């Protein structure tokens, strides 16, 4: 079978890694299209190298831009790619503009579409990602859900007949990387003692970076934490902070460039906690049993909150105190699967093809 994967953002590269391995084991022809949504080398090319993902067959090099401009450019380019490749299935990942562009192109060309990480809902319609994931689920021929909660959302929306519970492919790759880096030292900036508590931080969502007052309050909170805060700064964050005249590198905060995924995992493993607005990182922190503080008012990964390992920041003025809360109670729950989700993803696509 010929399956075409559409990726373009850092979390999607992580999800692609185990899926590419599972497809190769099955003998499928796998075409990888990189939209170029993440255009910085540390946000893109390095991930393919570090995770052992085959080089993309097509790179659309779309780059940054407004949501409409970026999605439109991807859609125009994807039509040409699909016309040439004519895959049996298109597989899209997550909830980015790359996801939506791949979805629209496949649907309009009559090519069966599978959506990996289907059924996630934040119920916040101000988030572009929420629109992307809902539209993609309702356009898809096959919805691949990572959790029982996600399956419940799909059933509620009338999509049970096209939905399969496969588990979370990010668990697959995280467990593999965790074991591979377990004996490595953490890669920390000069002056940060790996034997002392520190926090790993990422921020990139528009609701946090595009509001000057909110961003300033968040950075104030990070600066006041009573331990080093390593802020791995997304290009979007650096640009917005510069635009607003906000100094990121102050108080407890040490700013660094984004780092390769294995290094990030190792740093999280030895940290006192994670502070983020990333969907993927809050879940990874839970799997690694590291406390997480999520700088959002809602999350798709509700299990992390219900089990006590993730706290949502309703008011950024409370950030410092929430970060320094007591360690949560231990849990053996594994809501994100057993590390074999990618095999079930490929099997589900083959089963759907035989129908």
Buried (B, 14 or more C-beta within 10 A) or exposed (E): BEBBBBBBBBBBBBBBBBBBBBBEEBEBEBBBBBBBBBBBEBBBBBBBEBBEBBEBBBBBEBBBBEEEEBBBBBBEBBBEBBEEBEBBBBBBBBBBBBBBBBBBBBBEBEBBBBBBBBBBBBEBEEBBBBBBBBBBBBBBBBBBBBBEBBBBBBBEBEBEEBBBBBBBBBBBBBBBBBEEBEEEEBBBEEEBEEEEBBBBBBBBBBBBBEBBEBBBBBBBBBBBBEBBBBBBBBBBBBEBBEEBEBEBEEBBBBBBEBBBBBBBBBBBBBBBBBBBBBBBBBBBBBBBEBBBBBBBEBBBBBBBBEBBBBBBBEEBEBBBEBBBEEEBEEBEEEBBBEBBBBBBBBBBBBEBBEE
